[in-house]
Amino acid sequence: MVSRGHAKILLLTLVACGGGGQKHVEEPKPERPPTRVPIEAEEDEDDSGGADEVQVEGLMGHIDRADIQPVIERSWDEVQSCYSGGIGKKRYVGGLVELKFRIARDGSVKRVHVARGTLGAWPVEKCVLELARAMSFPKPKGGEAEFSFPIDFPSRGRAIAMDDARASTELPPKLAKLTKCNQDAEGPVPRKIDVTLYVGPGGAVTSAGFATDGSDDIPEAWADCAHAEATTWKLTDPRGMVWKATATWEKR
C-alpha cells in the first residue's frame, strides 16, 4: 500500500522538503518513482454504494474507485516521463500534484486541473494534465462525476523553506507581475492561484508551478505566461542552498 498524503497550501506559508538546519544542497538521492496516493472516497447518505465508491461533489453521478485506478495505471510510465523530462537536472524539485477530474456521462474527461500542489514545476504539471485530458473512464453512474487523484513526486535532492520575513517582503511584488498574464488567458482566470517556486544560485527562480482549489481551471496560456515571467525573477541569493516557497496570487 502507498501511504496517504495531502498538501496544505496557505497564503505565504513556506513549504520545506527537508530540515531547516541544512546549509547546502544535499547530494542526490537514489531516484524513487512518483507514487499514487490512495483515492479518498466521500460518504453519501443517500447512496447504497458506501465508502467503496468515489463520490461526486454536489452532482448526481458517481464513479467506482475500481474503475479509476486501472485507467491511470495505463498512463503511469508517461506520468513518470513527464516528471523526469520536466525537471531536468533540478533534482530538488518534488511534491504533490492532486488532479481533480470532472468525468462526462460518456466517460470522457470533461475537465481536469491541479486542485492542490506543492511540486512547483509547470512543465511537469502541464504534461500530466495533457495525459489526463486524453484518458477515458467507464461511464459514471447517474450523471457526471468528480474525483481527485493525488500523485506524489519525491525529490532526489533537497530544498529548504525560505523564511517568512524574507518571503513576505520579496514575493508579493513579484507575484503582482503575474497579473499581466490575464490578458493572454483564454477563459476565466481563477480568483486565487497558489504559486510554488524554487530559488537557486544567484537568487534566480529556477522552477515554478501552479494550483487552484477552486472549480475553475487555470488557463494554459496563463500558466505558460506566468512560468515564463516567474523564471526571470531574481530574489535574495540563498548562497549554496535552494529555497522553496508557496504563496498565493490573487486576481486584481
BELDA-V370790 format. One record per run of one state. SS is the DSSP state (alpha for helix, beta for strand, coil for the rest). FROM is the first residue (numbers start at 1). TO is the last residue. Records with the same first field share a line. If there is no record, write none. Layout:
SS: FROM-TO ; FROM-TO
This chain:
coil: 1-34 ; 37-49 ; 56-61 ; 74-75 ; 88-94 ; 104-107 ; 118-121 ; 134-135 ; 137-140 ; 142-144 ; 154-159 ; 162-163 ; 185-191 ; 200-200 ; 212-219 ; 231-233 ; 235-242 ; 251-252
beta: 35-36 ; 53-55 ; 62-64 ; 95-103 ; 108-117 ; 136-136 ; 141-141 ; 145-153 ; 160-161 ; 192-199 ; 204-211 ; 234-234 ; 243-250
alpha: 50-52 ; 65-73 ; 76-87 ; 122-133 ; 164-184 ; 201-203 ; 220-230
